[in-house]
Amino acid sequence: MSKLVAARAKDLSVMLGSLQLRPTDTFKMTVSNGVLSINRRHSDGRVESLRLRARGSFRQTTVFDPSDVTIPERRALEAQMHEEGLSQSEIADLLGVSQATVSLDLRKLKKKKK
């Protein structure tokens, strides 16, 4: 178990409890650079992302509903996140799409700019 999770097991328990996971939901937990990320995809497509830095010094919650944006808007969001330094996998987790979809979208946007 990583030091982050071991040191903040109580915070992790609270975060997982606040997710109210359902059998039809999927979720992914990762730890990178001292930040625990939990991405939960609801059966209706909405994505909740929670991030917690070691010792609780940083906590961020975001919700993304793909039905609220068009595909071109999602692609613009992917491009913005990519320019901000997020990896394709991180973008995919936040938006509830596959990494392959993000890769294809970024390629299409790059081709369009030429």
N, C-alpha and C positions, 0 to 999 in steps of 0.2 A: 504494500500500500504506500502511496506517495506521501511525503511529509505534509503536503498541502491538505490532503484528505484526512490524514491522521490528526493533524493539528486542529482542524476545523470540522470534525465529525458532527458536532452539534449543528453547525451552519448547514452542512450537507443534508442532514436529516430534515431541517426546516425547509430547505429548498425543495427537496424531493416531496415532502409533505404538501407544499404549496402547489406542486404540479398537479396533484389529484389525477394521477395516471389512470387511464382506462384501458381495458384489454385491446381495444382497437387502435390505440395510440402507439406510436413508435418514438423512441428517444435514443439519443447518443450523448455520452459523456466523454469529454476529453480534458486532459490537463496539459497545458503548454505555457512555458515561460511563467510559471507561478500563477496561472489563471485557470480555474476550473470552469468549463463551459458545458452547459446542458441544453441540448436542442430537442424540443418535443414537437412532434408533428401530430396534430389532431386528425381524426378520420375525415373531417370536412376540409382539410388542406391547410388550415391555419397553423402557423409555426410560432412557438414561444421559445425564446432564447434567454437563458440566464447565465450570467458570468459573475464569478466571485474570485477576487484576488486573495492571496494568503492573508490571514488574520483579519479578514473582512474589511480591509482598507478600501475596497472598491466593489460595488455591486451594481450590475446593470441588468435590466429586464427589457426585452423588446418583444413585440408581437407583430407578425407579418401575416396579412390575409391576402393571398394571391387573387381572390375574386375582386379585390378593390383596385387592381391595377391591370392595365392592358399589357400585352406582351412587349410592345416597344417601351413602355414605361419600366417594366421589369428589367429589360436589357439595359436601359439607361442607368438604372440602379446598380446592376451588376458591374457596369463599366466604372461607375463612381467608386464603388467599393474596391474594385481591382486597382484603381488609381491611388486609393488610400492605403494600399499595401496588403489587403486581405488576399489570401490564397483562394483559388477556385473552390477548394473543399470547404473553406470557411464560409464563402459566399453561398454555396449550395446548402450548407447546414442552416444558415440564417433565413434563406428563402424557401426551403423545403423542396428544392429541385435537386437533380443529380449533378455531380461534378461534370459529367459529360455534357449536360445541358448548358451549364455555365460556359464551358470551353467552347461549345458550338456557337453560343450567343456572342461571346467575345470575338471569335473569329469572324462572324458575320458583320459585327460592328466595325472591326478593323478593315475588312474588305470594302465596306461601304464608304469609309473615309478616304480610300485611295482614289 
